[in-house]
């Protein structure tokens, strides 16, 4: 078995490698704050490893307590980083009290050779147990959280076994028990566990970055709703599965006189108008509806399972809500309205391009007839894609075609 000097050097090198890892991630991804805590925790482990590796055979109180104190601090910093990563309060005051209490307990038991081990083990185990419990109880669906939590529990369990042996020696139940090799194995298990829980943190960080990239790829930057890419993905999927299934309706929106708003009030007002309308429309939608900004002032809504009557009902509400809720721009009230084109399909379905073209033609008809309303087109010939004008409703009031 390796001696403890060698193992303490391994502690130093392992934490140094973790520091390099989290340092690079913290530098590269500045929006992620948790890696800063994990970097600080690994750095504390480096300092602890240095102090323990030079303590000598008998163990100097300053080196022993300081080394273990920095390692315990590192574990609490891991807990702080974990809480920050998942959006919870870091609890710095409680952390400071627990670290200080751990150091005082280690100082008080330093001269109790077999008695100090359970105290040191408990001081290290508390932050690991708190972190593992937090991860597994609250964030058990996160693979990285599961990996890190289980690894921490394994490290704590290994520590508890050695601590239990020391307790047996102290109370005289097993005075001849030899724990030197077992303690070395415990430290090796603990080092391996630390590699695994840092790997778990890394999995969580990578997954968070992947989710953020996916969000940016599918979300409109200005309004926060779906973008054209995500909308077309949903529309294509609906068209592929529509045969023999439920119908759906597609609504295409334009913000009326958008160029005039930009020219008269500025592009900032135009952006505000787009966000305002997107928010108003979002409030009218039901669960499962896909609402997206396709570009410029053009929006689209996919209503799965909705027939033409459902689509007309939502179009009337949207036209009325937008028309009655002007944009407040400074001291001004900017009146707004939308034009809508509707195409509704049964289970036979159509391809996305034809659907969008049909809705666009209906939208154009709404604008031609005065804006601030909706037009419904219905496909009656799937094979030839013949589309007939069904209904136009200016300002939300029904009118014949």
N, C-alpha and C positions, 0 to 999 in steps of 0.2 A: 504493500500500500504506500502511496506517496505521503511524505511528511506534511505537516500543516503549513510549513513555510511555502512549499511548492503549491499547495492548494490555495493559500492566500495570494500568491502571485497569479494563479489562474483567475481568482476573483478579480484582481486588478485588471488583467488583460481582457477578461470577458466584459467587464463594465466599460473598459476603454473602447472595445469594438462596438458596444451598444451606444456609447456616446458619439462615436463617429457616424453610426447609422442615423440616430435621431438628430444629430447636428446637421447632416446633409438634408434630411427631410424638412427640418425646421427652416433651413435656409432657402430651400427650393419652394416650399409651399407655405408662404408666410401667413396665409389666411387660416391655416390650421394651428391653433394655439396649444393643443394638447401635447404635440411633440416637444414643445419647449419644456414642459414639466417632465416628460420622460427623459429628455436630454439632461435636465438638472438632476433627476434621480440617478441616472447612470453615472454622471459626474461625481455625485456624492458617493456612489459605490467605488469609483476609482480612488477617491481620497481615503475611503475606509479600507480598501485593499492595500494601499501604500502603508497606512498606519499599522495594520495587522501584520504585514509581511516583515516589518522591522521591529516587532515587539520583543523578539528574543524568546528563548525557551520558557523562561519563567513567566513572561508576560508582564510588561510594565503597565501600571494602572492607566496612565495617560494614553498610551497606544491602544490598549485593549478597549477601554471605554470609548475613546474618541473614534476608533475604527468601527466598532459596532454601532456607535451613535450615528455616524455618517451613513452606514448601511441601512439602519432603521429609518433615518431621514429620507434616504432614497426610496424606500418602500412607501413612505407616506406621500412623497412627491408623485410616485406612480398612481397612488389613489387620487391625488388632486388632479392629475392629468386625465385620468379615466373619467372622473366626474365632469371635468370641463369638456371633454370630448363629447359626452352625451348630453351636454346642455344643462347640467346641474351646478349648484353653488359649490365652490371649491372648499369652503369651510377652513380657511387659513388659521383662524384663532384656535379651533379645536385641534388642528394638526400640531400647532406650536405647543399646546398644553400636553398632548400625548407624547411628543418627542421629548420635551423637558422631563416629563414624568418617567419615561423610559431611561433616560440618562441618570436621573437620581436613583432609580432602583438598581441600575447596574453599579453605580458607585457604592451603594450601601451593601451590596452582596459580593463585592470584588474579592474579598479575602476568604470567602466560602467556596473552595475549589469546586466541589460537587454541587454545592448549593447555588452557585451563580448560574450554572448552565440552564436550569429551568427558567430562571428569571430572564436571561438573555434570549432564550427560545421564545418565551411568551412575548417579550418586547418586539421581536421580529415577526412573530405570528399574527399579532393583532392587526397591523396594517394590511397584511396579506389576506387575512380572513375578512376584514371589512371590504377590501377590493373584490375578492372572489364572490362574496355574498351579494354585493351591489351588482356585479356583472351577471351572475347567474339568475338572480331573482328578478331583476328589472329588464335586463337586456339579453335574456337567454336565447332569443331568435337570431342574434348576431353571431355568426360563426367565430369571428375573432374574439368576441367576449366569452364564448364557451371555451375556446382553446385556452385563453389566458386564465379564466377562472379555475378550470380543472387543474392546470399546471400549478397555480398557487396553492390549491388545496393539497396537491401531491407534495409540494415542498413543506407545507405546514405539517402534514401527516408524518413525513420523515423526521422532522424536528421533534414532534411530540413523542415519537418512539424513543429517541435519545434522551429527551427530557424525563420521560417516565423511568428510564433506567437510572438516571441520576437521582431521582426522587427515592427510588428503592435503596440506593446506596446511603443517602442521607438519613433515612428513617431506620436503617439497619436491617431491612428485609433481605438485602442481597449485598452484604459488605464486600464480597470478593468479586463482584461483577466487573469485568474488564470492558471498557467502552471505547478504547482508543481507536481500534480499527472500525468499529461501528460508527464512531463520530466522523471518521474520514469518509466512510461510505455515505453518511448523511449529508456531508458537505458536497460530495460529488452529485448526489441526487438533487440537492438544492440548486447547484449550479446549472444542471441540465434543465430543471424546472424554470429557472430564470431565463434561459434561452427560449424555452417554449412560450412563456408568457409574453416576452418581448415580441416573439413571432406572432402571437395572437393580437397584440397591439398593432403590429404592422398590417395584419390582415384587415383589421377594422379600418385603419387609415387608408389602405388601398381601396377598400370597398367604398368608403366615403368619397374618395376622389373619383372613382368610377361613376358613382351615383351623380356626383356634381357634373361630370362631363356629359353624362346622359341627359341630365336636366337641361344643361345649356344647349345641347343639340336638339332638344324637343320643345323648348320653351321660348316664347317670344320675349325678347329682352325688354321691350318697352312696357308691355301690358301684363306680363307674367302668365298669360294663358298659353295654350298650345300654339306651336308654329305650324307652318305649312307642311313641313316634313312629317311631324307626328300626325297631323290631320289626314294626310294622304295615306299614311300607314293604316289608320283606322278605317278610312273609306274603302281602301283596297281590300282589307280584311272582310268588311261587311259585304262587299260585292261578291267576294269569293264564296262566302258561306250563305248567301241569301237564297240560293236555290233550294226550294222545299222548306225554307224557314220563315221567320217573321219578316215583315216589311220594315221600311225605314223612310225617313224624310230628310231632305237636304235643303238648308236655307243659306242663301248667299246674301250678305249685307254690304252696303256701301254707305259711308257717312256723307250725307248730302252737303254740297257746297264746301267740301273740305279744302279745296284750293283757295277759296275766298277767305276762309278762316286763317289759313297760313299767310296769305297776302295782307290781310287787314290787321291781324293781331300778332303775327310772328309765328315761327315754327315751334317755339315753346308752347304757345297756346294750342297749336295743332296737335302736338304730342299730348298735352293735357286733355284735349277733347277726345282723342283716341282712348286714353286710359279711362276717362269718365264713361264713355259709351261702353267699353268692355266691361267695366264694373257694373253698370246698370243691366246689361244683358245677362251677365253671369248670375245676378240675383234672381233672374226669372227662370233659370234652368233647373232641371231635375237631375237626380242621380243617374249616371250612365250617359248623359248627353256630352258630346264632344264639341267644344267651342274653341275656335282657333282664329288667329289673325293670319291671313294668307299673305299679306304684304300691303304696304301703303295704308289706305283706309278701307281695305276689303277684309271682311270677316266671314266666317262660315260656321254653320252649326249642323251637326249630324245627330239626328234623333232616332235611335234604334227602337223599333217596335211602334213607331208613331205613324199613323195614317195622315191623309191630307187634312182631315178635320183637326187633328192634334196640332199639325204644323201651322194651320191658319190661326188657331187659338193662341199659340205662343207668339206668332208674328204680330197679331193685334195687340197683345200685351206689351211687346217690345216697342212697337211703333208708338203706342200711347205713353209708355214710361219715358222713352227718350224725348218725345215731343214736349212732355210736361215737366222735364227736369233739365233746365238750362245749365250750361257750364258757368260757374262763378270764376271769373278771371280778373283778379284785382277787384276793382270797384264795379266791374261790368258783369252783365249777364249775357252770355252768348247763347242764342237759341240754337238748338240742334234738332236734326231729324235724320231718319235712316230710310233707305229704300231696300226692299227685300225681294228676292226671287226664290220661289219654292218649287221643288220637284219632289214628288212622292212616288215611291216605288213599292210594288208588292213583292212577294217572295221570288218572282222570276229574276229580278235584279237587272242591273246594267253595269257597264264598266265605268270606272271613275271619271274618265275623260268626258263621256257622254253625259253623265250626271251633272258635272260641273258646267258643261256647255249649256245644258238645259236650264240650270238655275241661273246662269249668266244671261241667257236670253230673256228669262222671266224678269230678272233684275233690270235689264235694259228697258223692258216694256214699262216697268214701274217708273223709271226716270223719264221715259218719253211721255208718260201720261201725267207728269206733274210732281213726281217724287213723294216722299213721306207716306209710304204705303207699301203694299205687297202685291205680287202677282203670282198666281199658281199655274204651273204647267203640269200636264199629266201625259205620260207616254201611253199611247194606245196600241202601238205596233212595235213589239220588241225587236222583230227581225229587221225592219227597215228604219227603226228608231224615229218614227214620225211622232213629233211632239205638237200637241194642240194647246192653244191658250185656253185655260179653263176659267180664270177669274182674276179680276183686278180690283183692289180695294184701296182707294186713296184715303189717307189719314185714318185708317183703321175701320172705315165704314164699307160694307159690302157693296159691290157694284157688278153688274153683268159685263161680260166681255164684248 
